[in-house]
Amino acid sequence: MTRPLQTVVSGENLFMKKVILTGFEPFGGYKYNPTQQSALDFNGKIFGDREIIGVVLPCIYNAWGHLITLIRSEEPYAILGTGLASSVQGMRIESTFHNVMGSKYADAYGYAPQNIPIMIGRASPYTVKAKSQANKLFKLLAENDIPAEFSTNADGFICNALGYHMSLAARTSCYIERTLFVHVPWTTDYRQLVPISSEKNYLETELYYKGLELLIRNI
């Protein structure tokens, strides 16, 4: 689902920090997902000392399982996850994830758990925080006139599950130093393509991409 990475040839690029940027495939009756497109568009880009690996994941509770092999081979410095939530006002920084799966929707595989744990065992805390300065990154977006929200509850659907796994894995990894998850609404590229109710929101695509770059540079 991703585009080829840029070839790294210069000596300076030996010190690049790899950042995995995840998006999700379209879900339900939708043909599009703005986070899918942003993961594809950012794949292979370089911002300062950050090299981006864009990955599109299926909309399932075990999306994390599709990342493990890539993480082991690339040994990323950071993972930045993105997910669609059409009711948010802008880029919503998710600071906290809960060990629970449950939603009014089934995932893309038809799995519909109701308030059951993501993980079971002594090493499975009820809550885990993103391994980043989430509040600082939220303020950074706001200072750059990018609509932003700060959240301590990522709900119980697939984005929460991915954020939980990412944040927990970073606590035991010898190379993942930062994790963050961001919910975004539909971007204006889809205004004429996706019929959504009037109470839902759109974010200017240019602002979304500017925000992603800021987060990648500063995570």
HUHU-V221552 format. One record per run of one state. SS is the DSSP state (~ for helix, > for strand, _ for the rest). FROM is the first residue (numbers start at 1). LEN is the number of residues. If there is no record, write none. Layout:
ss->SS from->FROM len->LEN
ss->SS from->FROM len->LEN
This chain:
ss->_ from->1 len->10
ss->~ from->11 len->5
ss->_ from->16 len->1
ss->> from->17 len->8
ss->_ from->25 len->9
ss->~ from->34 len->9
ss->_ from->43 len->3
ss->> from->46 len->2
ss->_ from->48 len->2
ss->> from->50 len->8
ss->_ from->58 len->5
ss->~ from->63 len->4
ss->_ from->67 len->1
ss->~ from->68 len->7
ss->_ from->75 len->3
ss->> from->78 len->7
ss->_ from->85 len->6
ss->> from->91 len->4
ss->_ from->95 len->1
ss->> from->96 len->3
ss->_ from->99 len->2
ss->> from->101 len->2
ss->_ from->103 len->11
ss->> from->114 len->3
ss->_ from->117 len->10
ss->> from->127 len->3
ss->_ from->130 len->4
ss->~ from->134 len->10
ss->_ from->144 len->4
ss->> from->148 len->4
ss->_ from->152 len->6
ss->~ from->158 len->15
ss->_ from->173 len->5
ss->> from->178 len->7
ss->_ from->185 len->1
ss->> from->186 len->2
ss->~ from->188 len->3
ss->_ from->191 len->11
ss->> from->202 len->2
ss->_ from->204 len->1
ss->~ from->205 len->14
ss->_ from->219 len->1
